[in-house]
Amino acid sequence: MSNEERWFDFHYQYIETGWFDYDRHETIEAMRKLSERLPEDVLDRLPPLVVFAPSAAKLGEVKPFGLGDRLFEDGGATQKELKQMRKLKMDALER
């Protein structure tokens, strides 16, 4: 898998969670480097994680989750599901 594909999957799994603000430029760059340097087998075995990186401008924020939210059901998408979603997105872009 190319670094671009790895970053796409990694970004979707760990940054586009609603808990990671985009004004955290250095943190995003650190996450990109981590995605490139993790061996494939380690990345595939990572447990579901939520990375908290709130905006430096916010003093606090509460995001309620219901009982049916995926975060609590199974910890989010698996690496296999991410690969399937990436393939679907790439296929759609080619059309």
C-alpha positions as semicolon CSV with decimal commas, in nm:
position;residue;x (nm);y (nm);z (nm)
1;M;0,000;0,000;0,000
2;S;0,137;0,344;-0,088
3;N;0,194;0,612;0,176
4;E;-0,090;0,811;0,022
5;E;-0,333;0,521;0,061
6;R;-0,211;0,453;0,416
7;W;-0,257;0,820;0,506
8;F;-0,607;0,823;0,355
9;D;-0,711;0,524;0,570
10;F;-0,527;0,647;0,880
11;H;-0,674;0,997;0,843
12;Y;-1,026;0,856;0,814
13;Q;-0,984;0,623;1,112
14;Y;-0,807;0,851;1,360
15;I;-0,855;1,215;1,257
16;E;-1,203;1,242;1,106
17;T;-1,365;1,138;1,433
18;G;-1,507;1,470;1,549
19;W;-1,255;1,473;1,833
20;F;-0,963;1,604;1,627
21;D;-0,961;1,972;1,528
22;Y;-0,791;2,078;1,208
23;D;-0,610;2,374;1,366
24;R;-0,373;2,118;1,522
25;H;-0,130;2,132;1,228
26;E;0,172;1,991;1,409
27;T;-0,036;1,707;1,556
28;I;-0,174;1,622;1,212
29;E;0,178;1,616;1,068
30;A;0,291;1,388;1,354
31;M;-0,002;1,155;1,281
32;R;0,092;1,149;0,910
33;K;0,450;1,052;0,995
34;L;0,324;0,784;1,233
35;S;0,100;0,640;0,960
36;E;0,397;0,612;0,725
37;R;0,632;0,456;0,979
38;L;0,409;0,194;1,139
39;P;0,469;-0,151;0,991
40;E;0,166;-0,288;0,806
41;D;0,116;-0,579;1,049
42;V;0,127;-0,344;1,351
43;L;-0,122;-0,107;1,187
44;D;-0,359;-0,395;1,113
45;R;-0,345;-0,510;1,476
46;L;-0,407;-0,169;1,635
47;P;-0,711;-0,178;1,861
48;P;-0,984;0,080;1,801
49;L;-0,857;0,416;1,929
50;V;-0,996;0,767;1,958
51;V;-0,732;1,039;1,939
52;F;-0,834;1,350;2,129
53;A;-0,681;1,668;1,983
54;P;-0,918;1,954;2,062
55;S;-0,868;2,301;1,924
56;A;-0,633;2,520;2,124
57;A;-0,904;2,788;2,107
58;K;-1,162;2,578;2,293
59;L;-1,173;2,551;2,668
60;G;-1,386;2,240;2,659
61;E;-1,657;2,061;2,465
62;V;-1,902;1,782;2,530
63;K;-2,018;1,549;2,254
64;P;-2,300;1,320;2,363
65;F;-2,313;0,965;2,232
66;G;-2,621;0,748;2,229
67;L;-2,632;0,379;2,301
68;G;-2,648;0,295;1,930
69;D;-2,342;0,495;1,831
70;R;-2,077;0,290;1,657
71;L;-1,803;0,419;1,885
72;F;-1,955;0,224;2,172
73;E;-2,080;-0,074;1,974
74;D;-1,757;-0,201;1,822
75;G;-1,495;0,075;1,845
76;G;-1,530;0,203;1,488
77;A;-1,429;0,067;1,152
78;T;-1,176;-0,214;1,126
79;Q;-0,879;-0,192;0,892
80;K;-1,056;-0,432;0,654
81;E;-1,367;-0,210;0,649
82;L;-1,148;0,096;0,588
83;K;-0,984;-0,073;0,291
84;Q;-1,327;-0,158;0,149
85;M;-1,446;0,201;0,200
86;R;-1,130;0,337;0,036
87;K;-1,182;0,108;-0,263
88;L;-1,544;0,222;-0,297
89;K;-1,438;0,588;-0,280
90;M;-1,160;0,538;-0,534
91;D;-1,399;0,354;-0,768
92;A;-1,651;0,637;-0,737
93;L;-1,383;0,896;-0,815
94;E;-1,283;0,711;-1,131
95;R;-1,637;0,732;-1,271
